[in-house]
Amino acid sequence: MTHSADHPSTPDQATGAGSDLDIRPPAMEDGAAMWRIARDSGTLDLNTSYAYLLMARDFAATSRLAVGDGQGVGFVLGYLRPTAPETLFIWQIAVDASQRGKKVAGRLLDDLLAELPEITTLETTITADNAASQRLFASFAERHGADEEVADLLEEHHFPDDGHGAELLHRITGLQRGR
């Protein structure tokens, strides 16, 4: 999932588990917790804390934070594509190690989609070696009766920093509601 390259660090794939969590839009004050979760994931491209603060402030309507025991334990950051406002682009998703295996990432995506009825398409980018993210989004597409297509988008030579793998575009279309 993208980010600048954001890969979920968890195989959470469906709703159900982790029901003791509160899932809500983030506030600017949650940016620090989101930065820490991304940093501690060990797999995400870590952006500056400034970016997480602004994303929480400016894109709260298209993002979610999972809170357990008063602490942020997972997040999804997304935005509507300016040239395709019916498309939600998932920029980054991460779950704290304490919550992995509890389907928190799937719950975050499902909650976000439920609040955005105008969304018909979801996009993200995932590196070829990120099997957990691939499973997460394939499961999401299946749960929502949608089709998933995978295509090249960002190749290694596009990145100015060395060692960044290519990001494949995962495009989920035909999202069905009420499933």
Buried (B, 14 or more C-beta within 10 A) or exposed (E): BBBBBBBBBBBBBBBEBBEEBEBBBBEBEBBBBBBBBBBEBEBBBBBEBEBBBBBBBEBBEBBBBBBBEEEBBBBBBBBBEEEEEEBBBBBBBBBBEEBBEBBBBBBBBBBBBEEBEEBBBBBBBBBEEBEBBBBBBBBBBBBBEBEBEBEEBBEEEEBEEEEBBBBBBBBBBEBEEEE
